[in-house]
C-alpha cells in the first residue's frame, strides 16, 4: 500500500509537526510532569480528540470535489464518526479515552487507505497517513501503559 509518490512537502512537514504535541504530552505523562498544572494525559486526550476530528473532516473534504453523481450517504456519515468518537473519549476516564482514540485512529486509517485504493484520495496520502498514524498510535499506547 505504501507508494513512492512524493508526499507534498507542506503536508509532510505540517503532518509531522502535528505529532510533536503527542510526543511532548506523552513524555510529560511518563515523566509525571504537569506543565502549567495540566494533567498531561487529559491534555493528550484533548489534543488527540481534536486531531481525530480533523482527520474525519478530511474525508468530508474528499467528497466535496466529486462530480458525476451523488456521494453515498455512508461516506458523509463516516466522516463525522471520528468527531463523535473523539467527543466520547473526552467524557470517559483518561486511560479509556486514550484507548478509544487509538481505536479511532486505526479505524480511520483503514478507511482512509480504502479511499486511496478507490482513487478518491491521492496515492501519496496513504503513505502520509500510515507514517503519522503509527507514530500517534505508538505514543498514545505508551501513555496508556505509563
VOGU-3710 file (C-alpha; in Angstrom, 3 decimals, decimal comma):
1> xxxxxxxxxx> 0,000/0,000/0,000  2,954/2,317/0,506  3,704/4,330/-2,579  6,740/6,058/-3,942  4,625/9,075/-4,943  6,142/12,125/-3,304  4,235/13,497/-0,351  3,888/17,262/-0,827  6,409/18,964/1,440  3,848/21,144/3,289
11> xxxxxxxxxx> 1,680/18,106/4,057  4,698/16,156/5,298  6,081/18,999/7,437  2,755/20,025/8,940  1,747/16,406/9,489  4,957/15,658/11,348  4,680/18,890/13,310  1,240/17,719/14,412  2,853/14,701/16,062  5,077/16,885/18,265
21> xxxxxxxxxx> 2,362/17,647/20,863  1,611/13,915/21,080  5,304/13,288/21,811  5,639/16,122/24,338  2,460/15,241/26,207  3,328/11,541/26,246  6,781/12,372/27,640  5,218/14,615/30,278  2,804/11,834/31,193  5,559/9,229/31,500
31> xxxxxxxxxx> 7,803/11,570/33,492  4,995/12,821/35,729  5,492/16,421/34,645  2,455/18,699/34,930  3,203/21,777/32,802  1,079/24,770/33,785  -0,637/22,478/36,312  -2,211/20,481/33,463  -2,807/16,777/33,631  -0,722/15,666/30,612
41> xxxxxxxxxx> -2,909/12,616/29,979  -6,028/14,773/29,895  -4,266/17,247/27,579  -3,122/14,348/25,392  -6,680/13,060/25,161  -7,981/16,540/24,295  -5,338/17,089/21,611  -5,911/13,604/20,213  -9,654/14,274/20,072  -9,045/17,467/18,095
51> xxxxxxxxxx> -6,772/15,705/15,618  -9,102/12,710/15,216  -11,937/15,138/14,485  -9,786/16,928/11,927  -8,912/13,656/10,222  -12,578/12,751/9,950  -13,190/16,112/8,337  -10,605/15,265/5,706  -12,956/12,560/4,472  -15,737/15,116/4,104
61> xxxxxxxxxx> -13,333/17,171/2,028  -12,524/14,166/-0,151  -16,180/14,084/-1,183  -16,563/17,803/-1,984  -14,856/17,941/-5,379  -16,655/14,832/-6,640  -18,839/15,306/-9,664  -20,733/12,836/-11,751  -23,329/11,667/-9,317  -24,371/11,701/-5,704
71> xxxxxxxxxx> -21,997/10,645/-2,980  -23,333/7,750/-0,895  -24,709/8,814/2,491  -22,406/6,420/4,349  -19,331/8,342/3,168  -20,596/11,518/4,806  -21,644/9,575/7,904  -18,202/8,010/8,227  -16,616/11,451/8,039  -18,469/12,611/11,175
81> xxxxxxxxxx> -17,977/9,435/13,235  -14,401/10,343/14,288  -15,636/13,611/15,834  -18,353/11,751/17,736  -15,866/9,158/18,994  -13,403/11,902/19,943  -16,091/13,658/21,965  -16,940/10,418/23,785  -13,249/9,858/24,529  -13,195/13,209/26,316
91> xxxxxxxxxx> -16,104/12,172/28,547  -14,611/8,931/29,844  -11,595/8,398/32,138  -8,185/9,152/30,656  -6,950/5,615/30,026  -10,181/4,518/28,385  -10,291/7,747/26,400  -6,760/7,210/25,123  -7,596/3,631/24,142  -10,689/4,896/22,347
101> xxxxxxxxxx> -8,525/7,337/20,407  -6,156/4,528/19,390  -9,121/2,553/18,069  -10,442/5,628/16,273  -7,129/6,467/14,604  -6,623/2,878/13,441  -10,189/2,527/12,148  -9,962/5,826/10,280  -6,606/4,803/8,821  -8,196/1,657/7,408
111> xxxxxxxxxx> -10,978/3,724/5,856  -8,542/6,342/4,523  -6,482/3,616/2,856  -9,629/2,297/1,208  -10,367/5,752/-0,226  -6,874/5,830/-1,708  -7,340/2,363/-3,240  -10,611/3,548/-4,774  -8,897/6,567/-6,299  -10,834/9,052/-4,157
121> xxxxxxxxxx> -7,712/10,436/-2,461  -4,205/10,933/-3,860  -1,841/7,964/-3,648  0,687/9,829/-1,502  -1,995/10,257/1,185  -1,725/6,570/2,109  1,971/6,864/2,887  1,487/10,020/4,925  -1,413/8,560/6,903  0,448/5,345/7,712
131> xxxxxxxxxx> 3,515/7,237/8,950  1,590/9,697/11,080  -0,970/7,239/12,431  1,678/4,739/13,501  3,566/7,475/15,358  0,382/8,700/17,070  -0,800/5,199/17,990  2,587/4,282/19,468  2,685/7,493/21,522  -0,882/7,038/22,763
141> xxxxxx> -0,052/3,419/23,591  2,956/4,482/25,655  0,758/6,936/27,556  -1,794/4,193/28,221  0,872/1,844/29,578  2,676/4,508/31,658
//
